[in-house]
Amino acid sequence: MFVSTKRGNKMEENKLQCSSVIDGNFEEVPRETVIQFKPPLYRQRYQFVKNLVEQHEPKKVADLGCGDTSLLRLLKVNPCIELLVGVDINEDKLRWRRDTLAPFMGDFLKPRDLNLTITLYHGSVVERDSRLLGFDLITCIELIEHLDSGDLARFPEVVFGYLSPSMIVISTPNSEFNPLFPSVTLRDSDHKFEWTRMEFQTWALSVANRYDYSVEFTGVGEPPAGAENVGYCTQIGIFQKNGGKAMESCVSEQHDQHVYKAVFTTSYPSLQQEKFFKLVLVNEVSQQVESLRVSHLPRQKKQDEEWGDKPKDSKAPGPCFGPVFTEVEKAKIENSPKPFCVGDKFFVPLQRLLAYPKLNRLCANEEMMRSVIADSIPLSSDGSAVVADLRDYFDEQF
């Protein structure tokens, strides 16, 4: 059976626009009485998750009830994530925004350090699928209030008991805040319930105790001055598995239990992929060699000759500025073998190149650099240096 995981953001995501749901009908309310959150409440929820990801650096993250994939799009830029999964009951909504999760041209020009795969599944959060086992973080943002009593009872069994990730984040409306909204009983017509802080915390503590998690409570959406006693508009529970590790052992026991329908998957280019690593390394080496070659030319003498017959108040081109290095980086570069010339050839030792931070981050040693660039960039006979013409056509034009 599928259950709805549509998020209750109708009012919140539009700065709590001037409408409220009463018995399924919309009723206009005066604009000046509507509480507005800055930034909008849905953005505060997503930013909360993003901050948590930056703090804990999970590699595998799943968003249950992902809706239009807004949270996934925010998280995909985080460099620590290698697998990002969204699950929702609304297949049309998943397909509607899926292209925004695909890599763009810039992702190919500047590949990630680590691989990233993004997958969207159509399915219910109360069904078990073994492809979501072993995750570091599972988020359920404005989800549980859409579950009926039967599905709410099954939800902990699936998410906490079966999937058992290292961390779970659950957000849900705080009903104590609702009296501050004009004519609001439930914030969305699809909500089956909305809990007070005590009700949510009682449920959360019971679930945490049953499945060996600890839980902390917070929220987003500050109340207006004078109403601090109602708490956050959105209440949040952060559950962490005691012992800290996801139950990866369950994977072999469940024997590939696949019930979700995959509707989209994409992979991002990364430096872990040989073709992209080579492309980036060759480009960085070429740029550094060219920078050193140009700086090695007798530029001042050449400039004096070019400007000698010109009025004294003529101004020569300003200095060129390169990357800024720390003192330690500068010392490492200065202590490395210097570039040199033999006839009209310019040589840059690989050890010199490895002293530059960008290239040092890409390559562990000289042998690794040589093996990757050998068929793309000219090397000296002993393979210890990159070779380039001291002067090129562009230099001769000036």
N, C-alpha and C positions, 0 to 999 in steps of 0.2 A: 504494500500500500504506500502511495506517495502522500506526503503531507506538505502543506504550504510553508515556505521559508521566506516569504516576502517580508521585507523589512518595513517597520513602521516609521518611515521618515517623511510621510506626506506633509505633516505640518513642520516637523523639525528641520528638514532639509531645505525648506524654503523660508527660513527664518520665522517659522511659526506664522505663516501667512494668515490673512484674516478670514479663516473659515474653521469651523470645528465640526466634529462628527457627533451627531445626536440621533441615536436610533437609526443610523444609516443615512440620515439626511444632512445636507450641508446648510449651515446657518451663518449668515454674515454677522460679523462683530466689528465694532469700531476699531479702526487701525491703531489709534493711540493707546488702546488697552492691551495690545499684543506684545508679549515679551520677545525681544529680539536678542539672539546670541551672536556675538562677534568673537571669533569666526563662527559660522553656523554650527549647530550642534553635531551634525553628521561629520563635519570636518574635525571637530574636537575629538570625536570617538576614533576616527581613523588616525589622527595624529598621535593619540594615546598609544595605539597599537604600534605605530611606526617607531615611537620613542622606546617602547618595550623591546622591539626587535633590535634596535641599535644598541640597547643595553645588554641583551642576552645573546645576541648573534646566533640565532637558530639557523640551521642549514635547510631544514624541511618544515614548511609552513603550509597549513591548510585553513581555508576560510569556509566554514559551513554556513549556508544561506548567503552566498556571496552576491546575490542579486545582479546588479549591472557591472560587477567586477571593479568598482571604484577603489576598494581597499587593495585589491591585487595590483592594480596599476600604480598605486602609491608605493607598494612594497617591492615591486620588481626591480627598482633601482638600487636596492640595498645590496651591497657587494657580498654579504655573508650568505645569502640565500641561494641554494642550488636547486631546490625543488619547491615550486609554488603551485598549490592546487586549490581550485574553487569548486564547491558543490552547491547546486541549487535545484529546486523543483521546477522552476520556470525555464524550460529549454529555450523558448523564444528570447528571453532576456539574455541568456548566456550567449546565444548566437549574435544578438544585436551588437554587442560591444566587443566581441572576441578579437577583431582585427586590431584593436588598440593595444592588445597584449603582445602582438607580434613585433619582432625587432625592426627598427628603422635603419636607414642608411648609416646614421651616425654610430649605431651599434656595431656595424661592420668595419667602419673606419677606426674605431677605438674599442676593440673587444674587451670584455670583462676579464678579470683575472681568473674567475672560476666559472665552470659551466652553469647554465641556468635552463631548466625545463619548466614550462608552465602548462598545466593541463586543467581543463574544465570538464566536470562530470555533471550529468543530469541524473538526479536521484534524491532520495529522502535521507534526512539526517538520522532517522531511526532505523535505517537498514545498514547491515554490516558489509563493508567492502574491504578486503585485505590490502588493497593498494594504499590505504590510508594508515596502515600500521607503521609504527616506528617513527612517528613525526616528533619534532622537537616542540612545535607550537601549533595548537588548533584554536582558532578564534570563532566565536559565536556572537556576532554583533547584532543586537536587536533581533534575536531569533526566537528565544524560548517562549516569548509571549504570544507567538503565532501557533503554538502547539496545543492541541486539545489535551484533555486529562490523560487519555491512554498513551498518546505519543510522548507527553511530558514524563510519564512514568518509565517509558522505554529509553528515553534520551540518555540518562546517566549510564544505563547498562551498555549502550553502544559506545558513547564518547569516552566515559571514564573507565568502564570495565573492559570493553573490547579493544578500542583504539589505544587507550591508555598512554597518551603522549606525555612528554616531560612537563609541558605547561599548557593550560587551557585558560582563555580569557572569555568571560561571558558578560555582556552588557544587556541591560533591560531597563525599561522606564521605571522611575520612582513615582509611584502613585501619590505620594505625599506632596509632590510638586504640582499635581494637576489642578488644585483649587486656584493656583495663580493664573491659570489659563481661562479665558472667558468661555463658559458653557461647555467645558470639556469633562466627559466622564472617562472614556477611553480615547487614547490619542490616535488610534487608527481603527477603522471598522473591522479589520481582520484580526485584531487582538482578541485572544480568548480570555486574557486576564492581564492585570497590571498590579505588581506587588508593592507593598510598603517596604521600607528598608528592613524592618524586622522579619517580614515574611520571606524576603529574598535571602537574608542572612541565615535564617533558620533552615531553609531548603539547602543552601550552599554548604553549610557546616555539616548537615546530615550526609550529603553526597560525598563531601571530602573525607569524612570519617569512614564511610562505607568502603571507599575505593583507595584509601591510603594516600590522600592528598592533604596538603595544608592550603589555607586560603586567606587572602587579604582583601579588604574591601576599600574601594575608593569610588571615584566617579568624575564626570565632566558636566559642565553646565552649571555655573555658579548661580545661586538664587539671588534675587535683587536685595538691596539693602533693606533691612527690617524683616526679612523673611528667612534668615539664615537657618532657622530651626527645621526647615523642611528638607534640608540636604540638597545634594546634587540632583539635577534634572534627570540625568542618566546615571544609574548605579552600576558599578563594575566589580566583578569578582575575579581575582587573579589566583588560579589554582596551580600549585606546583607539586609534582610527584615526589613523595618522600623517597629519598635516594637519588633523585635527579635524573634518572635514565628512563627513556621510553621502553615499553615492553616489546623489544624487537624479537624476542624468542617466540612470540605469538605467530610470527609470519609463517614459520615452517609448520606450525600446528594447524593452521587454517586452510592450507592447500589451495591457495589462489581462489579465494571466495570473491568473485567479481559480480556485482549486481548493478553497479552504476554504468551508465552509458557515456562513453567518452565522446564529447562533441567538439573538442578542440585541443590541440597540443602543438607546442612550438618550442624550439631550442634556440638559444642565443649563442653567437660566436664568442669564443673565449680563448685565452692564451693557453688553455689546457689542450686545445685542438691544434695539431701540428701545422696545418696550413695557415692558420691565423697567427700563430706564434712566429712562424717564419716571416710572414708579411710584415709584422710589426718590428721584428728585430732587424730585418734588412733595411727597412725605412729609417729606423733610429740610427743605425750604423752609418747609412748614407748621409743623413743630415749632419751627424757629428763630424764625419770626415770632411764634408764640404765646409762646415763652419771653421774647422781647423785649417783647411787649405786656404780659405780666403784670408784668415787672420795671419797666415804665414807669409803672404805676399808682401813685398816691400811697399806697402800702401802709402806710407807717408812720402817716400821719394816720388812715387808715381803721382800722388796728389799735388806735390810741389811743382812738378813739371807741367801738369795740366793747368794749374792756376797761376803760373808764373807771369804770363803776359796779361793778366786780368787786373782791373782796378783794385787797389789795396783794400777798399771797403767791401769787396765781394766776399761773400761768406761761403766757406766750404760746407759740405754736408755734415750734419751733426754726428756724434758718436753712435755706434750700434750697441745696443744693450742685449746681453744674452741672459741665460738663466741665473738666478741668484743662488749661490752655494753657501753652506755653512762653513765655518772655519775648519772644521774637521774634514769636510768634503774638499775644500780648497787644498788642504795639506795633502790629502790622498792623491789628488790630481797632480799637484806639483812634484810629488815624489815618484810618480810613475814615469816610464820611459817616454822621452820627448819625441814628437814627430821630426822627421828629417828628410832631406832631399838628396837624391842621387841623379845628377843630370837634370832632366826635365820631369822627373818622376817624384811624387810626394808620397812618403810612407808614414802611416800611422800605426804604431804597434798595437796589437790587440790588448795588451796590458794597459795601455793608455786609455783605450776605449772603455775597458772594464772599470776604470776609476771613476767614470761619470755615473752619477746616481741612477739615471733612467736605465742605462745599459747594465749596470751592476744588479739592478732589481730583476732584469729579464734573464740574465745569464749567470750561472754559478761559477763558471771558470772559462779559461781561454779555449780549451778543447771543445767545449760545448758551443761556443760562439763560432769557432772555425768550422765545425761540422755542419752548422745550419746555414752559414752565409757563403760557403765555398763555391757553390755552383751559381751564385747570383752576383757576387762582388769580387773583383780582381784581388788576389793575394800575392804576397812575395813568394819567392821560390821555396822558402822554408815554411811558409804558412804562418809566420809570426806577425805579419802586418798587412793592413789594407793598402793597396797601391792605387794612386790616382794621378792624372796629369796635373802638373803644377799649375799650368795655365790652360784655360779653355777658351772657346770662341768668345764668350761674353767678356772675359778679361781683356782680350785684344781690341775690343770695340772702344775701350776707354783708355 
